[in-house]
C-alpha cells in the first residue's frame, strides 16, 4: 500500500502544482508550448536513448520488437472502428487512434517499475508514432503523406531510440560516464511532462463533449484489443505491464500540432486532447497504478 501511495504522490504532486500555478498565475499558453519543445527535443530523447541503449545491450533488440509491433497494430486496428463510430470526422478519429504514449506512461512506469521500464515505453512509442504519422496525413488528404513521413523522420524520440538500437546492434560501447550523464539529463523528463500536462489542463474551463466520447472510446476499445493481441505476439513480463499501461492513455499532444499542419480544426483537437488527458489522470491512472 505504501508503494502505491508513494507512486501516486510522485505522479500527482507536480501535476497538481503546475495546475494550481496555471489557475492562479494564468501564464500564456506559449509557456506550455515552449516547455513541450524543450521536453521533446532534449530531455525525452536523452532518457529514451540511455534507457534503450542500456536495455538493448543487456537483453538484445529482439526483446522489444513484439511491443513495437503491438502498438502499431493497435493504432491500425482502431482506425476502421473509429472511422465508423465517429462518422468519418477526422479530428475525432485522429485523437482516438493516436495515444499519448510517452508523456503520461513514462512517469507512471518509473514510479511503478523504475528506470528499466522506460526502454519498453520507448519501443511502444516507436510503433505507435510511426503508424499514426502515416495514417493521419492519409485521413486529411492522401496527397499529404509526404508531410506525415517528414514529421515522422523529424520526431526526436524516434531518432533517440533508433540510434540506441543501431549502436547496440553494432556492439558499439558507449562509456558508462556518458550514459550516466544522459540518464541524469533525461531524468528531468517525467516531472517536466507532468508539469506541461498540468498547465495544459489549467487553460481549460470545461470538459469537451467530444473529448469525453474519445476518452470512453479509448477506455473500452484499446484495452480490449490489447488483451486480445498480447497472447498472439507472446508479450509477457514488463512488456505486458507496459502494454496494459499504454492501452487506455489519453490522446497525444502531438495531435494538436498535426491538426495545424494539415488545416484541420486545431481548437477542437486541443479541447479533445486536454479533456482526455484530464479524465485519464483523475480516473484511469489511479486505477492502473493500483492494478499494476
C-alpha positions in Angstrom: 0.0 0.0 0.0 2.9 2.4 0.8 4.4 1.7 -2.6 1.1 2.6 -4.3 0.8 5.8 -2.2 4.3 6.8 -3.0 3.8 6.3 -6.7 0.5 8.2 -6.7 2.1 11.1 -4.8 5.1 11.1 -7.1 2.8 11.3 -10.1 0.2 13.8 -8.9 2.3 16.3 -6.9 4.0 18.0 -9.9 0.7 17.7 -11.8 -1.3 19.5 -9.1 1.4 22.1 -8.5 1.5 23.1 -12.2 -2.3 23.0 -12.5 -2.7 25.3 -9.5 0.0 27.6 -10.8 -1.8 27.8 -14.1 -5.1 28.7 -12.5 -3.6 31.3 -10.2 -0.9 32.9 -12.3 -2.6 32.3 -15.7 0.6 32.2 -17.8 0.1 32.4 -21.6 -0.2 29.1 -23.4 3.1 29.8 -25.2 4.8 28.9 -21.8 3.4 25.3 -22.1 4.3 25.1 -25.7 7.9 26.1 -25.2 8.3 23.6 -22.2 6.9 20.9 -24.5 9.5 21.7 -27.1 12.3 21.5 -24.5 10.9 18.2 -23.3 10.5 16.8 -26.8 13.9 17.9 -28.2 16.2 17.4 -25.2 15.1 15.7 -22.1 12.9 12.9 -23.5 15.4 11.8 -26.2 18.2 11.7 -23.6 16.0 9.5 -21.3 14.9 7.2 -24.1 18.4 6.8 -25.6 20.1 6.0 -22.3 17.4 3.6 -21.3 17.0 1.9 -24.7 20.7 1.5 -25.3 21.4 0.0 -21.9 18.5 -2.4 -22.2 19.3 -3.4 -25.7 23.0 -4.1 -24.8 21.9 -6.3 -21.9 19.0 -8.2 -23.4 19.2 -7.8 -27.2 17.0 -6.0 -29.6 14.5 -8.9 -30.2 13.2 -8.4 -26.7 11.4 -5.2 -27.7 10.1 -5.9 -31.2 6.8 -7.6 -30.2 5.8 -4.4 -28.2 6.6 -2.2 -31.2 4.5 -4.4 -33.5 1.7 -4.5 -30.9 1.5 -0.7 -30.6 1.4 -0.3 -34.4 -1.2 -3.0 -34.7 -3.5 -1.3 -32.1 -3.4 2.0 -34.0 -4.1 0.3 -37.3 -7.0 -1.8 -35.9 -8.6 1.1 -34.1 -8.7 3.1 -37.4 -11.7 1.5 -39.1 -13.7 1.2 -35.9 -13.2 4.8 -35.1 -13.9 5.8 -38.7 -17.4 4.2 -38.4 -18.2 5.3 -34.8 -17.2 8.9 -35.3 -18.8 9.2 -38.8 -15.5 9.9 -40.6 -14.9 13.1 -38.5 -11.1 13.3 -38.9 -10.5 15.3 -35.7 -12.1 12.7 -33.6 -10.7 9.8 -35.5 -7.1 11.0 -35.2 -7.4 11.7 -31.4 -8.9 8.3 -30.8 -6.2 6.3 -32.5 -3.0 8.4 -31.7 -2.3 8.0 -28.0 -0.1 9.8 -25.5 2.5 7.0 -25.5 5.2 9.0 -23.7 4.2 12.0 -21.5 1.8 10.1 -19.3 3.2 6.5 -19.3 6.8 7.3 -18.6 6.2 9.0 -15.2 3.9 6.1 -14.2 6.3 3.4 -15.4 9.2 4.9 -13.5 7.1 5.2 -10.3 6.0 1.6 -10.5 8.9 -0.3 -12.1 11.9 2.0 -12.1 14.1 3.3 -14.9 14.4 0.0 -16.8 10.7 0.3 -17.8 11.4 3.4 -19.9 13.0 1.4 -22.6 9.8 -0.6 -23.0 7.7 2.6 -23.2 10.2 3.8 -25.8 9.6 0.8 -28.1 5.8 1.2 -27.7 6.3 4.8 -28.8 8.2 3.6 -31.8 5.3 1.6 -33.3 2.5 3.9 -32.2 4.1 7.1 -33.6 5.3 5.6 -36.8 1.8 4.2 -37.6 0.0 7.3 -36.5 2.1 9.6 -38.6 1.5 7.5 -41.7 -2.3 7.2 -41.2 -3.2 10.8 -40.1 -1.9 12.5 -43.3 -3.9 10.0 -45.3 -7.0 10.8 -43.4 -6.7 14.6 -44.1 -5.5 14.2 -47.6 -3.9 11.3 -49.4 -1.6 13.8 -51.2 0.0 14.9 -47.9 1.5 11.6 -47.0 5.0 13.0 -47.6 4.3 15.6 -45.0 3.4 13.0 -42.5 6.5 11.0 -43.3 8.6 14.2 -42.9 7.1 14.6 -39.4 7.9 11.0 -38.6 11.6 11.4 -39.5 12.0 14.6 -37.6 10.5 13.3 -34.4 13.4 13.4 -31.9 12.4 10.5 -29.6 12.3 8.1 -32.6 15.9 9.2 -33.5 17.0 8.6 -30.0 15.5 5.0 -29.9 16.7 4.2 -33.4 20.3 5.4 -32.7 20.3 3.4 -29.5 19.3 0.3 -31.3 21.8 0.8 -34.1 24.7 1.3 -31.7 23.7 -1.7 -29.6 23.3 -4.0 -32.6 26.8 -2.9 -33.8 28.2 -3.6 -30.4 29.4 0.0 -30.0 30.5 0.5 -26.4 29.5 3.9 -25.0 31.4 4.9 -21.8 29.3 4.5 -18.7 30.0 8.1 -17.8 28.2 9.3 -21.0 25.3 7.1 -20.3 25.1 8.3 -16.8 25.1 12.0 -17.9 22.3 11.3 -20.5 20.3 9.4 -17.9 20.6 12.3 -15.3 19.6 14.8 -18.0 16.7 12.6 -19.1 15.5 12.1 -15.5 14.1 15.6 -15.8 11.6 14.4 -18.5 9.0 12.6 -16.3 8.5 15.6 -14.0 8.6 18.1 -16.8 6.0 16.1 -18.7 3.6 16.3 -15.7 4.2 20.0 -15.4 3.3 20.5 -19.0 0.1 18.4 -18.7 -0.9 20.3 -15.5 -0.5 23.6 -17.3 -2.5 22.4 -20.3 -5.3 21.3 -18.1 -5.4 24.7 -16.3 -6.1 26.5 -19.5 -9.5 24.7 -20.0 -12.7 25.9 -18.3 -14.9 22.9 -19.0 -14.6 19.4 -20.3 -15.3 19.0 -24.0 -18.2 16.7 -25.0 -16.4 15.2 -28.0 -13.3 14.7 -25.7 -15.5 12.6 -23.4 -16.6 10.5 -26.3 -13.0 9.9 -27.4 -12.0 9.1 -23.8 -14.7 6.5 -23.5 -13.7 5.0 -26.9 -10.1 4.6 -25.8 -11.0 3.2 -22.4 -13.1 0.4 -24.0 -11.6 -0.4 -27.4 -7.9 0.0 -26.9 -7.6 -2.2 -23.7 -9.8 -4.8 -25.3 -7.7 -5.0 -28.5 -4.5 -5.1 -26.3 -5.7 -8.0 -24.3 -6.6 -9.9 -27.5 -3.2 -9.2 -29.1 -0.7 -9.8 -26.2 -1.0 -13.5 -26.4 -0.7 -13.5 -30.2 2.6 -11.6 -30.0 3.8 -13.5 -27.0 4.1 -10.5 -24.7 4.8 -11.0 -21.0 6.6 -9.6 -18.0 7.4 -5.9 -18.1 6.3 -5.7 -21.7 2.9 -6.9 -20.8 2.6 -4.4 -17.9 3.7 -1.5 -20.2 1.2 -2.6 -22.9 -1.6 -2.6 -20.3 -0.5 0.8 -19.1 -0.4 2.3 -22.6 -3.7 0.9 -23.8 -6.1 3.5 -22.2 -3.9 6.5 -22.3 -5.2 9.9 -23.5 -4.9 11.4 -26.9 -1.4 12.5 -27.9 -0.5 16.2 -27.5 1.1 15.9 -31.0 -2.4 15.7 -32.4 -2.7 19.5 -32.0 0.4 20.2 -33.9 -0.5 17.8 -36.7 -4.0 19.3 -37.0 -2.5 22.7 -37.6 -0.2 21.4 -40.2 -2.9 19.7 -42.2 -5.5 22.5 -41.9 -7.9 20.7 -39.5 -9.8 22.2 -36.6 -6.9 22.6 -34.2 -9.1 24.2 -31.5 -11.4 21.2 -31.5 -8.4 18.8 -31.4 -6.9 20.7 -28.5 -10.1 20.5 -26.5 -10.3 16.8 -27.1 -6.6 16.2 -26.1 -6.9 18.2 -22.9 -10.2 16.6 -21.9 -8.9 13.0 -22.4 -5.8 14.0 -20.5 -7.7 15.3 -17.5 -10.0 12.3 -17.4 -7.2 9.8 -17.8 -5.1 11.4 -15.0 -8.0 11.6 -12.5 -9.8 8.3 -13.3 -7.7 5.9 -15.3 -4.2 6.4 -13.8 -5.1 5.7 -10.2 -6.9 2.5 -11.2 -4.0 1.4 -13.4 -1.4 2.1 -10.6 -3.5 0.1 -8.1 -3.9 -2.8 -10.5 -0.3 -2.9 -11.9 
